[in-house]
Each structure stands twice: as structure tokens, then as C-alpha cells.
């Protein structure tokens, strides 16, 4: 089982990131992608991936777009030469909170789209309340890009349809397990082809609300990925083993992860 989105550079993991990885492995998560959300964060993510023998992304999250510097492009391209760094991102647009201005977000996103074309690696994408601009920027370069996943999908039916039509993979998180906010996604996941589905925790965020017994900590961890997989399997009427095998194969295909990263055990 492959967790395609773990924010292991978060300060919430600073004291026990090795133990977090060990618990994930014990739960059947064979490998993970550590998310890069800024230039400095991407450097740290690559270092952690190398130490743990897993993978990372390199990019600038839209929240951090205002931090883009003239040398950001060069640093990210250098990181992306590492075999441990398998995708450009987390990049995209987020007009929900606008921690960076829309103009700064669009500039940083365009730069990273062009980097993805240049280095020949897929995109790890973020979009919230910005679907029209997101797709408008992505479409012209899509034929020259090497695929991508819209991570932590929480968009509308229209957004899902258009992203699938373009050819994106869709990342599903524990948002699905939220009885308050996840009802639409619970319906939508049934319409995502199994061949285009990827699983992620987005840890330490989005702890599944339906875990039983409830953990004492509100911190999410990649060891909870099997719980998300079981919920997706139930909603889609797919056997758990089939879902795990297909989503893992999808991740290996998109990110060019060797088959040796296949899970040793699936719970």
C-alpha cells in the first residue's frame, strides 16, 4: 500500500518521524511520498526520503507562493534530479484563504508547470475554490506534461468530471471518513475509475473521524491509510485486496516507483 501524501516535515513529526514510518510499515504501508510545500521544506523532504528509503515531492504550495524567489526554479530542478524526488509539487491554486495573493499563486504555479515539462516528472496538485483558473492554466501544457494527481480532492461534481476528462488521477484522503463534510465525496468516489484512484492520509492533517476506538491524539499518521482504503472499498463495492493492489499499481505507474516498493503485507 502506498501513501502518496504525507507531510512528514511538519513540526508535529519532528520528535518521532522514524517511529511514524515504522508504524506505517507495520500497518502494511510499504512506502510513502513526503510532500514538499516550500523550497526549504522540499529540501528537507528529500533528505527524509533518502534516509527512510521512500520518496518525496519538490514544489511550492499555493499558500507559500509569495515566497517564490529567483533561485526557486533552480533549486527545485536540482532536487528533482534525485531518484527519491518523484513529482513536482505540491503546487496549484487555493483561493479559499489566499495566504498568498491569487497573482502570486498563478505565477508560482506557472513556473512549476514549466518545471514539470522540463524535468519530465508528474505533478502533485492542489486546488481549492479555484477550479476554473486551475484548469485554464493546466490544459495548455497538458500534452507536454507527464501526468499528475489532484491530491486531497474535495471539489464539485463538475470539477471531478473535468479533472477525470483531462486525465488526472484523484487522491482520496480521510476527508471521506467525515460524516459532516465527507458526504459528497462518499458519493463521488463511486464515479472515479479504479484505475485513476490514489490513496493518501495527508498526515498529520485529516485524521479519519470514524476511527474506532478514537486515538488519543488528533494527529493523523500514514498507519491509518488501511482504514481509508477499507472505507473506499466499502463505498465502491470493491474487494479490499483488489483496491489496495490497484491503487498501489496506479501510484507506481504515475510516479515510476519500482515494484520492489510493493507491500510485504496487507492488513
N, C-alpha and C positions, 0 to 999 in steps of 0.2 A: 504494500500500500504506500502511495506517495502523497505526502502533504505538500501541495505546491505553494503554500503561503504561510510562512512562519516569521514573525518579527522578532527573531532571536536577539537582535541587537538592542531591544528595548531594555531600559534600566530595570524593568521587572524581572529580567532573567540574569542580571549581572552577577548574582551570587551563586547560581546553580545551573548554568546553561548545560554543563556536561550531564548533570543528573536528569535534566529535561530530555536530553537526547537519549539517555539510557532508558528512561520510562517509555519514550516513544517507540524505541526498538522493541522493548519487551511487549508492547501492545500490538506489534505487527506492522508498525510504520517503518518501512525499510530505508527510506531516505526522505529528505525534505529540501525545499528551496527556501533559503533565508532571504527575506525581502530587503532590498536596498531602497531607501526612501530619500536619501540625500547623497551628495558626493562622499562626505565623510562616513556616513552610515554604510554606503556601498563598499568602501574600503574595508570597514570592519566586518561586514557580512562576508566578503570574500575570504578574509583571514579566518573567520569562524568555520566557513565551509571547508577550507583546506584542512583545518585541524580535525574536524569531525568526519571528513571524507564524504561530505554531501555537496550540495550545490547552492548557488545564490544568484540573485539578480543585481544589476547595477543601473541605477537611474535616480531621477529626482521626482518625488511625489508632487502633485499639484499644490498641496499645502506649502511646500518648500520652494515653489518655483521662483519666488523673489530672491532666493539665494543663488540663482544661476550666475556664474562668473565666466569671464572669457576663457578660462582654462578648464571649465567643467567638461566641455566636449572632449578635450584631450585625455583627461583623467579617466572618464568613463570608457573611452575607446581602449585605453590601455588595460583597464580592468577586464573588459570584455574579451581580451585575448586569452585570459585564463580558462583552462578547461573546466574549472569549477563554476564559472560565471556563465549561465546558460540562457539569459534573457535580458532584454533592455527594459528597465522599469524598476520600480513601479512608476508609471508615467500616465498622464492623461489630463482630465479636467474635472474640477469639483467646484460647482457654483453654489453648493449648499451652504458653505460657511465662508468661502472666499478669504481664507487665511492669506493667500496671495491674490493679487488682482486678476481678473479674467485675462487681461492683456499679458501679464507676466506668465500666467499658466499656458496660454496659447503659444507664446514664444518658446518656453521650455519644452512643451510637447512637440512642437515642430522640429526643434533641434534633435530630440530623441527619436522621432520618426526617421529622420535622415541618418542618424547614427545606426539605427536598426537596418536600414537599407545597406549602409556601408559595411557593417560587420557581418551581415548575413545571419543574424540571430533573431529569434521571435520576440514578441512584445508581451510584457506583463502589464496589463492595462487597468486603469481606474477611471470610472465615470460615475458621477453623481450630479443629478439635476443639470446635466449639460449634454444630453444625448445628441441634439441636433448639431451643435458645434463639433462634438467629438467625432461623429460620423462624417461630417463635412471635411474635416482635416484628414481623417484616416483613409477615406475612399480613394483619393487620387493616387496615393502611394501604395495602395494595397497590392497591385500586381507586382511591385518590386520588393515587397516585404516577404518575410518568411513565417507568416502566421502569427498567431497571438491568442491570448486568453483574456477575456474581460473578467477580472478577478472579483470575487465577492459580489456577484450580481444581485441587485435589488431593484432593478428598473421596471418599467411598464411592460405590458404585453407587446406594444408596438416596438419598444426598444429591443426586447428579446427577439422578436421576429426579424428585425432588420440586422441585428448582430449575427444571427444564425445565417441569414441570407448572404451576408458578406463573407462568412467563412470562419468566424471567430469560435474558439472554444469558450465554454461558460464555466466559471468557477463557482462552486456552491460551498457555503460555509454553514456554521451553526445558526445563522440567521433563520434558516429553515426550521429550526427547533424551537422557535419563539412563538408561543401561542398568541401573542399580541401582534407582533409585526410581521410574522412569517407566513401568514395565511395565503397571501397572493403567491409567494414563491413556492409554497406547497402545491399549488395548482400548476404553476408554470413548469416545475421540474418534470412533470409528466410529458411536456411537449419538447423537451430537449432530447435530441437523439443521443442514445447511449455513447455513440462514437464521438460525441462532441462535449462530453461531460468531464469535468475535473473536480477533484475534492480538495478542500483546504480548511484549516482551522482559523487562519488569520490571528493566531495566538500572539500576544496574550489577550486579544480582544475577542468578543463574541462567544463567550462561554455558553455552550448549549443550555438553555433554561430548563430542559426536560430531563437532565441527568438525575438519576436516582440510584443511590442516595445523593443528595446535593453536596458537592465539595465544600469544605470549609472556606476555601479561598475562591474569590471571584476571578482569579487569573486562569485564562484558558491555556491549554497545552496541547501539543501535537498528539499526545497519547489519547486524546478524545476523538481523534479522526474516525476510528471504527464506529463510534456512536453515531456520528453524522452519516457515515456510509450505511449503517443499518436503517436509519430514518429514510434516506433516499431510496434504499432498496424497497422498503415498505410502500412508500408513496408511488413508486414506479412499477410495482409488481415484478421486480427483478430479484432473482436469487442473489443473496449477499455475495457469494463467491464469484458469481458472474460479474456483478457490479465492480467488485474490487479488481478483478482481473482486467476488465475493460478500461476502467479509469486509470489504472496503472499503465496499461499499454498506451493509452492516449497521452499521458504525461511523458512517457519515454519517447513517443513519436514526435511530439511537439518540441520538446527540449533536448532531444538527441541524448537521452540518458541511457547508458549501457544496460543491457538486460541483466547484468550482474547485480543491479540495484533492485531486482525483484524481491519481494518479501520472502523471508525464510519461513515465516508462519503467519497465518491469517486467523484472527480470532473471530 
